[in-house]
């Protein structure tokens, strides 16, 4: 299928998955099987599905045909170029194309002067008044083209201002940010652009990230620290007429290759192959030359040649607009689109499936455990009452005393449960004492003060290294608390299972390994771009400090924020089964005792009570069957496409 059809199918699948979860949530509420924890987890899962985005980043040095490729793949049906595309530099700032139905179609532009602050683009997104807004008239392609040209605007500033904004303004820079005859430097007018456009694919959750060349990428580290690493696909565009240049190689080595080229969704596009179309050569000769270039690029980038896609974006766009199927095939654009749809969407779907399977599976097991517990308790009552048939009042009194004894024993055991809750609370406080944001804020403040007071470069370097070291130490101590909590809960689960027959299974595990690896990644970037001898000797101390906290420390803080949220969810998940089972066991013991009391006091007949419990048992079995059916339907949606086809 085409990329558009694949994406539409993915969006429909995601909608169906959400509908199935809503049905499951409604069923739980109707059958009084839900609780605050379950409602919260399902609501968060549904929110993630509603906000699901598929991020595709286009990365290239300028004049590689990147904007034209975006036009050809996504906007050809509009009959003209939507994004500005011409010889030279057209994309002056990182540009996100998306659709948010809560906002009108428009372009939001963040002024370049905001780089002088200590705030990231992500933080500025919370303050609409900081952005310049340009309306988009979606009924007129010409009006949209005029509006979109704002993304290419530049401004002229002094070399000192350019340097303060993060642009290199020195003699010898190749066509970029060079001091002109008037002593001023031409730099992008905007720091970041967000285009809210009701394109069918964007409506379904596609987000396109169009990035500028090497100089602009380096000047906006949030691209390499956050936006690019979070992209589900990165298309690295080269030009067939220039080959793999030194600046192309710099982008690859600094911003793409270091994340691992084996990841799915990382592709190299060798654009402008129409420059090789020579009427004096045979088609076989032309194909051989193009293949030779593709092989050479793959060799230099250390990639399988299957990950290099020769195309002509310009001819592909023209072919789509004119309905020229032969030219479209010759442009080789369909092969790239097929690879995108064949790799990108299945990879994204696997991520969603894994997350949904984990969350739903845990909720489903908890509900099944609750129903099994109720069924077990009910059948114990039925057994007790059935054994009372034909027995005298003394036997009934004996049975009542036995159940009362069990109830008292369990109530006594609850003292240990309350003690566990107290220890659990203490360990939780210890965990957030290490992992919490208060400690990180203090560490950030201490590091900033030390760096600003530093006299020597070594002090700056040591301060940055110490920041990461102490951050890792906080994670290590947090992992220690997590292990202690897990060990305690494993012991308690086993004890209550043996002594009171609770079906608790094994507690959910948790690890901070992903955040430790995130710190490793951020430190590698810091040691490559900031904490180097050259950087420390050639940049002002204040500039180094500002860059460290604006670009690195803010990413560490976000990692800790995510770790805190994950830890909170895990703590609720590990205690919830215990709380549910204890509460349910208390209820079952109380009901057993009340049943025998009512029979002893002759307020109920034995046969009526047995018939009532048998009816309840039938209802529980129906609930278990319904749960199995709902789970099976949802699991069928979570099966990979190939597995579903095989099953069919």
C-alpha positions, 0 to 999 in steps of 0.5 A: 500500500502507499504511505497515505493508505498505510498511515490511514490504516494505522490511524484506523487501527489506533482508533479501534484500539481506543474504542476497545479500551473504552468498551473495557473501561465501561464494562469494568464500571458497569460490573463494579470491578474498577477502582481509582488506580485502574481508572487512572491507568486506563485513562492515561493509556487512552490519552497516550493513544489520542496524543499519539504522533508519528515523527518523521525528520528530514535532515540535510545540509542546505541545497540537497532538495530536502523541502522538495522531497517533503513536497513530493511525498506529502503535498503533491495532491495540492498541485503545486509546491507548498514549502518554499523550494529553490536553489540555495538555502530555503529552510532557515530554521527547524520547522514542524508540520503538524495538525492540532484541531484545537488551533486554527490553520497558521504558522507560529514563528519563534523569534531568533532573539529568544536564543539569548535566553536560558529557555528551550524551544519546548519551554517557549511552546507553553507561552503563545505570546512569544510566537508570531502568528501568520494565518494560513488560508487553506482554500488558496494554494497561492496564499499558503505559498506566500504565508509559508515563505515566512519560514525562509526569512532572514535578518541582519545583525552585528557579528557580536549579536550573531555570536551571542545567538549561537551563529558562527560569524567568521571569515571562511564560513562557506556562504553562511553567516559571513560578515558582509560588506556592511559589517553585518551578518545574515542569520535566520529571522526565526528560531523555530516554526510550527505549521498547523496545517489540516493535511489528511496525514497530519490530521492522523498524527503525522509530524514532519520535522524539516531541519536546516543545515549543519550550522543551524543544527549545531546552533540549536542543540535541542534538535540533536538532544531531543527532537531528532532522537525522538523521531521515529524515522530520520531521512538523511538527504544527500545530493547526487550532483555533489556526492557525499561532502565533508559537511554531509559527513559531519552531519552524519557523524555528529547527529545520526550515526552516533545513535546507531544506524541499525535502528529501523526508520533510518534511511539515506536518500540520494536525491537529484538523480535526474542530473544523471539522466543523459540522453547520450547514455543508455538506461542501463548505463545511467542505472549503473552510474546511479547504483555506483553512487549509491554503493559509494555512499553506503560504503562511506556511511558504513550502511547496507546499500539497501538503506540508500534510496536514489530518487529525484524529488523534483521529477517525482513531484512533477510526475504526481502533479501531471499524472505521469506514471512513467516519470514517477517510476523513473524518479524512483520516489515510489520505492522510497515511499514503499520503504517508509510505509513498510518500515516506519509504520510497523515499527511505530505500531510495535511501540504502541502495541508493546506499551498497550500490552504491558498496561492493559495486560496488568489491568486485565490480570488484576481484574481476573485475579479479583474475580477468581478471588470472589469465585473462590470465596463464594464456592467456599461459602457454598461448600460450608452451607451445603455441608450444613444440610441436615445438621443441627443448630450446634453444628451451625454454631461451630461453623460460625465460630470457625469463620469468626476465628478465621476473620479474627486471625486475618484481622490480626494479620492486617497489623502486619499489612499496616506495618508494611504500608508504613515501611512502604511509605518510608521507602517511597519517601527515601526513593523520591528523596534521591530521585525527586526534583528538589535534589536535582534543583539543588545540584543544578544551582550548586553547579551553576554557582561553581561554574560562574565562579570558576577561574580556570577551564579545569574547574568548568570541566570538573563541574560538568563532569561532577553534575553527571556523576552526582546525577548518576549517583542519585539514580544509583541510590534510587535503584537501591531503594527500588530493589529494597521495595521490591524485595519487601513486597515479594516477601509480603506477597508470599506471606499473605499467599501462604497464610491467607490464600491470597492470589498475588503472583509476583510483584511488578518489577521496575528499573531506571536503566533507560534513564541511566543510558539517557544520562550516558547519551547526554554526557557524550554529547556534552563531552563532544560539544562543550566539555572539550579543550577547544571549547573551553579555551575559545569560548567565554566562561559565561557562554559555556555555562549558559549553553550547559544549562540551556541545552544539557541540564534541561534535558537531564531535568526532563529525564528525571521528570519522566523517571519520577512519573514512571516510579509513581506509576510503578509504586501504585501498581506494586501496592494495588494488588495487595490492597485489592486482595486484602480488601476483597478477602475482608469482604468475603470473610464478612459475607461468610460470617453473615450468611451463617449468622442469618441461617443460625438466627433463622432469618434465612433458610439454608436452601434459599441462601444456597440458591442465592449464592449459586445465582451469584456464582453464575453471574461471576462465571459470566463476568469471567467469560466476558473478561476473557472475550474482551481481552481476546478482542483487544489482544487480537488488535495487538497482534503484529500484522503478519501474525494476524494474517497467519491467524486469519 
